[in-house]
Amino acid sequence: MNAQDKARLLQTLQARFEQNMQRHPGLAWADVLARLEGQAAALAALQAMESSAGEPDVVSLEPAGGRISFCDCAAESPAGRRSLCYDRAALDARKENKPQGCAEDVAEAMGIALLSEAQYRALQQLGEFDLKTSSWVQTPASIRALGGALFCDRRYDQVFTYHNGAQSYYAARGFRGVLQV
């Protein structure tokens, strides 16, 4: 990432951080900036989150490890990461009408992880997300072994977790990611 792109990204992140202080009470932008210094891979991941319409923001500071978590905070599942099945096995199993990719591979290529169900529910405590879309979340191996995968959304002022075949994909389903630095 060149210096101009880095400066633009950091300016965008700072503005979002300052506009949404309720997502990270007690944390100063200077602390976040210090954590990002020299972290080329983290900046590349944040740029990928931003350019796929994820609107990453700091959502928590984990006291035990002292890590800062960035999460996709776009109102709906990021537009640049929709119409994906869950994982590579699901993508390979599709015989026809294959999507362009799968959530796990895209997340890995971006340098982020899919949210767990617990992380998704914690995010929903900070705002209302996925009122019209849904997001794949990390799926336990026991469910995945049976061909299923989990996704979440928010409807009727409640957060719901559902299941679907891992091979399925929909225009309104994407995934939210998390990056810890």
N, C-alpha and C positions, 0 to 999 in steps of 0.2 A: 504494500500500500504506500503510495507516495505521500509526501508531507501534506499536500493540499487536501487529498482525500481523507487523511487521518484527521486533520484539523476540522474539516467539515463534519465528519462523523462525531468527533468529540463535542463539537458545538451542538449538534442535534441531540446527542445523549444528555448533555448538560441542560439544555432547554427543557427536555422531557422530564428529567430528574427534578428540576426546580418547579415545574408545573404540577407535579404529582407527589408532593412531599408525604402525603398520607400513605404511600406505598413503602416508605423507608424512613420512618420517624427516627430521629436521633442520629442520622447519618449525614455527613457533610460531603458535598461534591469533591472537595479536596482529597478526602480519604479514598473515594472511588477512583479519581484521577491518578493518585499515587499507586493504587493497586494495578491500574492498567499500564503504567509506564513500563516499557520494555517487554510487553506481552503481545508480540506480533500475532500469535495464533489467536489469542482472545479478541484482538481488534478485528482480525479477518472474520472470525465467527460473528461478531457483532455487526460487521458490515453486511454479511450474508443474511443475518436476521433482518436488518434494516431494509435491504434491497428486495427482500421477498415480502415486504409489507407487514413485518412482525411488530414493529414499534417497540424494540426492547427497552426495558427500564429496570432499574434496581428494585427488587421486591423484598429482599431480606438480607440481613447480616447474620450469619450463623455464629453464635457466640463460641461454640465449642471449637470450631476450626478457624474462626475468624474469616471465613470466606464470604465474599459478596456474590449474590445470585442475581443474574439478569434473566428476565423472562419476557416472552412475547406478551405485550400488553395491548395489542390491537383489539378493538372492540369485537371483531369477528375473527375466526380462525384465519391466519395469514393467507391472503389471496394468492400469493406466489407459491404456496405449498398445499394446494388442494388437488382433488382428483387423484389421490395416491392410495394404493392398497397398503396394508400394514407393513409387511416385511418381504424380503427377497424370496423366501419359500412360497409365499402367497403369489407374488408376481410370476415366478417361474411356473407355478401350477396352472395359471390361467392359460387356456388354449386359444381363446379369441377375445377380442375387445380389451386387450391389455391396456392398463393405464401407462403413462410415461415413466412411472417409477413407483417406489414405495417409501413410506414415511421413514422407516429406520435407516435406509441407505441415504436419503436426502439429509437427515439429521446428522449422520456420521460424516458425510462429505462437508457439511457446514461447520463441524466441530462442536456440535451441541447434542443434548440428549432430549428425548421425548419426556414430557412431564409424567411423573407418576400420578396415580389417582389422588394421592394425598396432596401432592404439590398443586394439582389442578384445583382441588377444593380450597386450598389455602389461597390461591390466586383469586378465587371467587369471593373471598372475604375482603379483598382490596378493591373490588369493583364488580360490575356486571359484564361478563364476557360470554360470547357465543350465544347470543339471544336468537340468532337466525342460522347459525352454522354449528358444526360440531367438530371435535378434535380427538384424534387418536391419542391414547395414553399408553404408557408402558403396560404390557399385558403379562400376567404370571405365566410361567412355562406350562403349568398344568392346563390352563385354558388354551394356550397356543397349541399345545400338543393335540388337542381335540379339534383344531381347525378354526378356533375362534380368536377374536381380538376385542379389546375394550375401547370404547370412546365415550366422551362426556359432552354435555352441553348444559345450558341453563334455560329452563322453561318454567313458567308459572312461579317465578321467584324461588325456584328450587334448583339445585344442581343434581343432575341425573347421570348415572353410569349405566351404559348399555353394552350389549354384545352384538357382534355381527361376524359373519365369515371374514376371515383375514383377507380373502381375495377381493372383497367388495371395495368399491370406491364410488364416491359421489362428488358432484361439483361443489357441494356445500360442506364437505368434510376435509379438513386438513390436519395439521398438528401444530401444537405450541411447543416451543423448546425452552430449555434452560441451559445457561452457561454459568459455571462457578469459577470465580477468580480469587 
